[in-house]
Amino acid sequence: MQRTVALNGKRGSHEISRHDVGKTRRRKALCFMNDVHIVVLTRRYFFGRNPVDHPSELQLEDRAVEAETACVEAPDTGRSEESVAYRMNQVRLLLCSVIDEKLAASGLSALRWGLLKALFDGRARTPTALCRILLSDSGAMTRQLDFLEKRGYIRRVRNESDRRSVYLMLTVAGHAVTCETLPLIVETRDRQLSDFTADEVNTLKQFIDRMSST
C-alpha cells in the first residue's frame, strides 16, 4: 500500500491530512523507501503515520565522527600475553627462576646476588641507592640486607657525618661468593641469548634503553 505525505506544505497527488503530521514542522524529503516517503523534519522523522524523535542530520554526522574517534582512541583490549611488557616480565621471571636454582647451594637468590653485585661493582653504597637500582621498596630491601649480613656477606658501617644513615660494604666472604657464583650467572645469560647474533643483541639493548628512558 502506497503512503504519501505533503512536501513543503504543498499538496499534490501524494498527501496526508494535517492530523497525521501534527504540529511538527516539515523541512525536506529525505528519500523514498518501499513506496513510503520519509520526510526529514526539524526534530523528528515522519515515517508513514508514526512520527519518531530523531536528531538532525548534522547531529547524526557528528555522532558518527565521535564514534569513529572513540574506536581509534580506545585502549587496547587484546590479550595481555601479546603486550611487550608482559613478555619482558616473563623473560625476567624465567631468568630469575633459573638463577635461583643455580644459587640455592650458596643460600642466595637472583635478588640477593644482584645486591652483592651492585656493591661489588661500586654502583651503590647505601640502602637507598640499592632500592633505586633494583626498584625495591625499603622494607623488602631491609629484609634482604639483614639476611646477607647474618650470612657474613656484607656489613653496615655507620655514617660518621650522619648517624641516621649507614654505608654498606662487602666482606671478604661476600666478595668471594660473588666471584664464585659469577660464572653461573654469565652461563645462564649466554644460554638465554645463544640464538641471537651480536647485532641482534646490540639492537635489543638499544630498544630496552629507549624504553627505560621514556
C-alpha positions as a LaTeX table, in Angstrom:
\begin{tabular}{lrrr}
\hline
Residue & $x$ (\AA) & $y$ (\AA) & $z$ (\AA) \\
\hline
Met1 & 0.00 & 0.00 & 0.00 \\
Gln2 & 1.45 & 3.38 & $-1.00$ \\
Arg3 & 1.56 & 6.04 & 1.72 \\
Thr4 & 2.29 & 9.65 & 0.89 \\
Val5 & 2.97 & 12.96 & 2.61 \\
Ala6 & 2.74 & 16.60 & 1.59 \\
Leu7 & 6.18 & 18.14 & 0.94 \\
Asn8 & 6.97 & 21.81 & 1.72 \\
Gly9 & 3.34 & 22.39 & 2.59 \\
Lys10 & 2.20 & 21.78 & $-1.00$ \\
Arg11 & $-0.40$ & 19.21 & $-1.63$ \\
Gly12 & $-0.11$ & 17.09 & $-4.72$ \\
Ser13 & $-1.04$ & 13.63 & $-5.72$ \\
His14 & 0.66 & 12.40 & $-2.56$ \\
Glu15 & $-0.75$ & 13.89 & 0.63 \\
Ile16 & $-1.86$ & 13.24 & 4.17 \\
Ser17 & $-4.03$ & 15.24 & 6.48 \\
Arg18 & $-2.81$ & 17.84 & 8.99 \\
His19 & $-3.94$ & 15.46 & 11.72 \\
Asp20 & $-1.35$ & 12.93 & 10.52 \\
Val21 & 1.54 & 15.36 & 10.57 \\
Gly22 & 0.50 & 17.15 & 13.74 \\
Lys23 & 2.41 & 20.27 & 14.70 \\
Thr24 & 5.80 & 19.02 & 13.58 \\
Arg25 & 7.45 & 21.40 & 11.10 \\
Arg26 & 8.48 & 19.84 & 7.78 \\
Arg27 & 11.80 & 20.67 & 6.08 \\
Lys28 & 12.54 & 18.44 & 3.10 \\
Ala29 & 12.14 & 14.95 & 1.72 \\
Leu30 & 14.95 & 12.58 & 2.64 \\
Cys31 & 14.36 & 9.53 & 0.49 \\
Phe32 & 11.84 & 7.00 & $-0.73$ \\
Met33 & 11.88 & 3.51 & 0.70 \\
Asn34 & 9.44 & 0.73 & $-0.13$ \\
Asp35 & 6.98 & 3.25 & $-1.63$ \\
Val36 & 6.85 & 5.13 & 1.68 \\
His37 & 8.01 & 8.73 & 1.70 \\
Ile38 & 10.34 & 9.66 & 4.58 \\
Val39 & 10.27 & 13.38 & 5.39 \\
Val40 & 13.10 & 14.95 & 7.37 \\
Leu41 & 11.57 & 17.30 & 9.93 \\
Thr42 & 13.22 & 19.84 & 12.20 \\
Arg43 & 13.49 & 17.41 & 15.13 \\
Arg44 & 11.56 & 14.33 & 14.03 \\
Tyr45 & 11.29 & 11.75 & 11.29 \\
Phe46 & 7.84 & 11.24 & 9.84 \\
Phe47 & 7.59 & 7.61 & 8.77 \\
Gly48 & 4.18 & 6.81 & 7.39 \\
Arg49 & 1.75 & 7.79 & 10.10 \\
Asn50 & 4.15 & 7.31 & 13.05 \\
Pro51 & 6.37 & 10.31 & 13.89 \\
Val52 & 9.56 & 9.28 & 15.77 \\
Asp53 & 12.01 & 11.55 & 17.62 \\
His54 & 15.36 & 11.66 & 15.87 \\
Pro55 & 18.36 & 14.03 & 15.86 \\
Ser56 & 19.14 & 16.18 & 12.85 \\
Glu57 & 21.39 & 15.03 & 10.02 \\
Leu58 & 24.23 & 17.21 & 11.34 \\
Gln59 & 23.93 & 15.64 & 14.78 \\
Leu60 & 23.99 & 12.18 & 13.23 \\
Glu61 & 27.17 & 13.05 & 11.33 \\
Asp62 & 28.81 & 14.44 & 14.50 \\
Arg63 & 27.94 & 11.30 & 16.41 \\
Ala64 & 29.42 & 9.12 & 13.67 \\
Val65 & 32.68 & 11.08 & 13.84 \\
Glu66 & 32.75 & 10.80 & 17.65 \\
Ala67 & 32.16 & 7.05 & 17.47 \\
Glu68 & 34.98 & 6.62 & 14.95 \\
Thr69 & 37.35 & 8.70 & 17.13 \\
Ala70 & 36.41 & 6.68 & 20.20 \\
Cys71 & 37.27 & 3.45 & 18.38 \\
Val72 & 40.68 & 4.82 & 17.39 \\
Glu73 & 41.47 & 6.16 & 20.87 \\
Ala74 & 40.07 & 3.21 & 22.80 \\
Pro75 & 42.68 & 1.33 & 24.85 \\
Asp76 & 43.97 & $-1.98$ & 23.59 \\
Thr77 & 41.64 & $-4.66$ & 24.87 \\
Gly78 & 43.64 & $-7.54$ & 23.41 \\
Arg79 & 45.16 & $-10.37$ & 25.37 \\
Ser80 & 47.86 & $-9.29$ & 27.82 \\
Glu81 & 50.10 & $-12.08$ & 26.54 \\
Glu82 & 50.55 & $-10.06$ & 23.35 \\
Ser83 & 51.97 & $-6.98$ & 25.13 \\
Val84 & 55.69 & $-6.23$ & 25.17 \\
Ala85 & 55.65 & $-5.56$ & 28.93 \\
Tyr86 & 54.12 & $-8.97$ & 29.65 \\
Arg87 & 56.69 & $-10.79$ & 27.55 \\
Met88 & 59.59 & $-8.87$ & 29.08 \\
Asn89 & 58.33 & $-9.77$ & 32.54 \\
Gln90 & 58.05 & $-13.42$ & 31.52 \\
Val91 & 61.70 & $-13.37$ & 30.42 \\
Arg92 & 62.70 & $-11.80$ & 33.76 \\
Leu93 & 60.77 & $-14.38$ & 35.76 \\
Leu94 & 62.28 & $-17.24$ & 33.75 \\
Leu95 & 65.81 & $-15.89$ & 34.18 \\
Cys96 & 65.35 & $-15.32$ & 37.92 \\
Ser97 & 63.94 & $-18.81$ & 38.36 \\
Val98 & 66.97 & $-20.40$ & 36.69 \\
Ile99 & 69.40 & $-18.25$ & 38.70 \\
Asp100 & 67.59 & $-19.02$ & 41.97 \\
Glu101 & 68.03 & $-22.71$ & 41.28 \\
Lys102 & 71.73 & $-22.37$ & 40.48 \\
Leu103 & 72.43 & $-20.22$ & 43.55 \\
Ala104 & 70.41 & $-22.27$ & 46.03 \\
Ala105 & 73.52 & $-24.07$ & 47.33 \\
Ser106 & 75.06 & $-20.71$ & 48.25 \\
Gly107 & 71.94 & $-19.54$ & 50.09 \\
Leu108 & 71.48 & $-16.78$ & 47.55 \\
Ser109 & 68.76 & $-15.78$ & 45.12 \\
Ala110 & 68.72 & $-13.67$ & 41.98 \\
Leu111 & 67.76 & $-10.61$ & 44.04 \\
Arg112 & 70.37 & $-11.18$ & 46.74 \\
Trp113 & 73.06 & $-11.80$ & 44.16 \\
Gly114 & 72.02 & $-8.55$ & 42.45 \\
Leu115 & 72.60 & $-6.71$ & 45.74 \\
Leu116 & 76.07 & $-8.21$ & 46.14 \\
Lys117 & 76.96 & $-7.44$ & 42.52 \\
Ala118 & 75.88 & $-3.81$ & 42.86 \\
Leu119 & 78.15 & $-3.43$ & 45.89 \\
Phe120 & 80.91 & $-5.41$ & 44.15 \\
Asp121 & 80.80 & $-3.04$ & 41.14 \\
Gly122 & 80.62 & 0.07 & 43.30 \\
Arg123 & 77.28 & 1.12 & 41.78 \\
Ala124 & 75.75 & 1.58 & 45.23 \\
Arg125 & 76.93 & 2.16 & 48.79 \\
Thr126 & 73.69 & 2.79 & 50.64 \\
Pro127 & 70.32 & 1.01 & 51.01 \\
Thr128 & 68.63 & 3.93 & 49.26 \\
Ala129 & 70.87 & 3.58 & 46.22 \\
Leu130 & 70.19 & $-0.15$ & 46.09 \\
Cys131 & 66.44 & 0.47 & 46.22 \\
Arg132 & 66.75 & 2.83 & 43.26 \\
Ile133 & 68.89 & 0.44 & 41.20 \\
Leu134 & 66.84 & $-2.68$ & 41.89 \\
Leu135 & 63.44 & $-0.94$ & 42.04 \\
Ser136 & 62.75 & $-2.32$ & 45.50 \\
Asp137 & 60.90 & $-0.81$ & 48.45 \\
Ser138 & 62.79 & $-0.06$ & 51.66 \\
Gly139 & 61.06 & $-2.75$ & 53.73 \\
Ala140 & 61.94 & $-5.57$ & 51.33 \\
Met141 & 65.47 & $-4.19$ & 50.96 \\
Thr142 & 66.00 & $-4.16$ & 54.73 \\
Arg143 & 64.99 & $-7.83$ & 54.98 \\
Gln144 & 67.40 & $-8.84$ & 52.22 \\
Leu145 & 70.26 & $-6.86$ & 53.76 \\
Asp146 & 69.57 & $-8.42$ & 57.16 \\
Phe147 & 69.86 & $-11.87$ & 55.60 \\
Leu148 & 73.13 & $-11.05$ & 53.83 \\
Glu149 & 74.59 & $-9.53$ & 56.98 \\
Lys150 & 73.71 & $-12.63$ & 59.02 \\
Arg151 & 75.45 & $-14.78$ & 56.40 \\
Gly152 & 78.52 & $-12.59$ & 56.75 \\
Tyr153 & 78.43 & $-11.30$ & 53.17 \\
Ile154 & 78.01 & $-7.61$ & 53.99 \\
Arg155 & 78.33 & $-5.28$ & 56.95 \\
Arg156 & 76.73 & $-1.99$ & 57.81 \\
Val157 & 79.01 & 0.91 & 58.68 \\
Arg158 & 77.54 & 3.92 & 60.44 \\
Asn159 & 77.99 & 7.21 & 58.61 \\
Glu160 & 80.08 & 9.39 & 60.92 \\
Ser161 & 78.72 & 12.61 & 59.46 \\
Asp162 & 75.10 & 11.44 & 59.68 \\
Arg163 & 74.42 & 8.80 & 62.32 \\
Arg164 & 70.97 & 8.15 & 60.86 \\
Ser165 & 72.42 & 6.63 & 57.68 \\
Val166 & 74.72 & 3.68 & 57.02 \\
Tyr167 & 77.12 & 2.58 & 54.32 \\
Leu168 & 77.14 & $-0.96$ & 53.00 \\
Met169 & 80.37 & $-2.85$ & 52.45 \\
Leu170 & 81.17 & $-6.29$ & 51.08 \\
Thr171 & 83.04 & $-8.54$ & 53.45 \\
Val172 & 85.77 & $-10.90$ & 52.33 \\
Ala173 & 83.19 & $-13.70$ & 52.28 \\
Gly174 & 80.78 & $-11.55$ & 50.27 \\
His175 & 83.47 & $-10.70$ & 47.74 \\
Ala176 & 84.43 & $-14.37$ & 47.43 \\
Val177 & 80.87 & $-15.69$ & 46.96 \\
Thr178 & 80.20 & $-13.04$ & 44.31 \\
Cys179 & 83.26 & $-14.10$ & 42.33 \\
Glu180 & 82.47 & $-17.80$ & 42.76 \\
Thr181 & 78.91 & $-17.51$ & 41.51 \\
Leu182 & 79.60 & $-15.03$ & 38.69 \\
Pro183 & 80.32 & $-17.80$ & 36.12 \\
Leu184 & 76.89 & $-19.32$ & 36.83 \\
Ile185 & 75.22 & $-16.02$ & 36.07 \\
Val186 & 77.21 & $-15.49$ & 32.89 \\
Glu187 & 76.42 & $-19.02$ & 31.72 \\
Thr188 & 72.70 & $-18.51$ & 32.27 \\
Arg189 & 72.76 & $-15.18$ & 30.47 \\
Asp190 & 74.69 & $-16.56$ & 27.50 \\
Arg191 & 72.38 & $-19.54$ & 27.14 \\
Gln192 & 69.36 & $-17.25$ & 27.01 \\
Leu193 & 70.93 & $-15.24$ & 24.19 \\
Ser194 & 72.51 & $-18.15$ & 22.35 \\
Asp195 & 70.10 & $-17.89$ & 19.40 \\
Phe196 & 70.84 & $-14.19$ & 18.87 \\
Thr197 & 73.57 & $-12.70$ & 16.74 \\
Ala198 & 75.83 & $-9.99$ & 18.14 \\
Asp199 & 73.98 & $-7.38$ & 16.08 \\
Glu200 & 70.62 & $-8.60$ & 17.37 \\
Val201 & 71.84 & $-8.39$ & 20.97 \\
Asn202 & 73.03 & $-4.83$ & 20.41 \\
Thr203 & 69.72 & $-3.90$ & 18.79 \\
Leu204 & 67.81 & $-5.46$ & 21.69 \\
Lys205 & 69.88 & $-3.43$ & 24.16 \\
Gln206 & 69.13 & $-0.25$ & 22.23 \\
Phe207 & 65.39 & $-0.95$ & 22.28 \\
Ile208 & 65.46 & $-1.64$ & 26.01 \\
Asp209 & 67.46 & 1.54 & 26.64 \\
Arg210 & 64.86 & 3.54 & 24.70 \\
Met211 & 62.05 & 2.02 & 26.75 \\
Ser212 & 63.90 & 2.70 & 30.02 \\
Ser213 & 64.44 & 6.35 & 29.14 \\
Thr214 & 60.76 & 7.14 & 28.45 \\
\hline
\end{tabular}
